[in-house]
Amino acid sequence: MALGTIKHRLILAVALGLSLALVAPSARAEDNFTDVKAKAETGDVNAQAYLGDIYRNGKGVPQDYAQAVSWYRKAADQGNPWGQYDLALMYDYGQGVPQDYAQALAWYRKAAGQGHSGAQGMLGDMYKNGKGVPQDYAQAVSWYRNAAEQGHSGAQDMLGDMYKNGKGVPQDYAQAVSWYRKAAEQGNRWGQYDLALMYSDGQGVQQDYAQAMAWCRKAADQGHSDAQGMLGDMYKNGKGVPQDYAQAVAWYQKAAGQGHSGAQAMLGEMYKNGKGVPQDYTQAVSWCRKAADQGNPWGQYDLALMYDYGQGVPQDYAQAIAWYRKAADQGHSDAEDMLGDMYKNGKGVPQDYAQAVAWYRKAADQGNPWGQCDLALMYSDGQGVQQDYAQAVRWFRKAAEQGHADALSEIGYMYRNGVGVAENDVLAYAYSNIAASRGSKNGTNNRPIYAGLLSPTQLTEGQKLSSSWQPGMPLPTKTTTWIVRSQKAPTKAQVAAERPCQPPTGGTVRYSDRCTNGDCIRTFENGCTKRFQAPYCYDSLSGGWTWKPDGC
């Protein structure tokens, strides 16, 4: 159910509670249906409105919407605001009469004109959602404010939403918090939940997980399923409370039992990973399917994974593809990336690199680091697109700057070999060092190789670059200690200078070496030269590493 629809019904529920409270005492005191009906038949407008409630809710009599409409209309026609409001509700929801938003709007307006806060709140909903009138956020705000200033908690919460989202008013988190708090302090569970979100996200107030937890619990204790799911998340991630998977599962179960699809998907994940419950793939599939069947993209994605890997169900690539696609069609970037994998590897579909690229790009464009890394690989290998190392570097860098370990390792390799970027062994080492620290096997394997190519000064710079970087920061692109090797073709003079060497033979052979980053030219006493790579050796005397043309 959409949030707006739920909150629309909240205003209705608040108003209905007031409806019974504001009926004349003579009618409320009578539990005898016959007495209430007798009063209503004499023209008592409060009794007529109350009798409509009795029929609508089936209190002591069979539920009968047509009779409810009849009695509400009698009260409404006498100008009773509650009769007008209740008749508007019947038209709004098509109970006892054909659904008719124009009639609903007309009766809401009559009641609202008499100061009926519930009708004012419902008019706000009509304008917000464009029901019976053109959508008009400014008008919605005006009606919500009228009701909110009378203390209507549902309208206060909705006014908070309008300020939070900048609809009909300039976006103002502080004002949103103020109105949410008014609703929350009246015990309104949506106000409590929304206030918890503001504390959790640090919007309009300083971020405070303890306060978020406190308000969230108040709403959850009133059965608010979103709040119960949020409590599950807070226990799962240790926000505002010590991490406690068992408590997370308990709150997810409460929300899931109410049909909350997000909690059902999370409960499936907890069973899949054995967190807070014994690992149980069958239970994981069951809960993921409940969420997926409600259209929840995370439930669809997780169910696809179960089919993809044969966990809790027989492995079935066709089913995996079907559920990945449902999630991807809702913009789920992980599902888009996995669809790319399926097309790339021909799992459940014919192998199709162009389709793989298309799905990887969808994920990458949403900022998904796996999609970015996979798209980079396609450019690097020329699969589904023309080979383009510059594009490969671009997408590897986007993923790497989010901390993607494999992307960091790949771009380090490209710096080492000068593919798509200028060769730079210091950056190659720095990237591989970061990749290794984030669990990349390739980064771990490449790190000592790249370190062996560097002088002590260069190694120090590489270590400093890698230790000062955190995900979210731009990656380093420049160094001060690396000297670029010339990529130009040698001149005739250079070729002659490096003519085939026939060093002197016999006794002592004299020569001199000229080296840059271990790239050495040895000139013998007879004038012949030879180019070679010096090894990088540990010097026990200095306690450091250095290039040694004569070997370690």
Secondary structure, DSSP 8 states (H G I E B T S, - for coil): --HHHHHHHHHHHHHHHHHHHHS-HHHHT---HHHHHHHHHTT-HHHHHHHHHHHHHTSSS---HHHHHHHHHHHHHTT-HHHHHHHHHHHHHTSSS---HHHHHHHHHHHHHTT-HHHHHHHHHHHHHTSSS---HHHHHHHHHHHHTTT-HHHHHHHHHHHHHTSSS---HHHHHHHHHHHHHTT-HHHHHHHHHHHHHTSSS---HHHHHHHHHHHHHTT-HHHHHHHHHHHHHTSSS---HHHHHHHHHHHHHTT-HHHHHHHHHHHHHTSSS---HHHHHHHHHHHHHTT-HHHHHHHHHHHHHTSSS---HHHHHHHHHHHHTTT-HHHHHHHHHHHHHTSSS---HHHHHHHHHHHHHTT-HHHHHHHHHHHHHTSSS---HHHHHHHHHHHHTTT-HHHHHHHHHHHHHTSSS---HHHHHHHHHHHHHTT-HHHHHHHHHHHTTS-HHHHHHHHHHHHT--TTS------SS------S---HHHHHHT-------SS---EEEEEETTEEEEEETTS-EEEEE--EEEETTTTEEEE-TT--
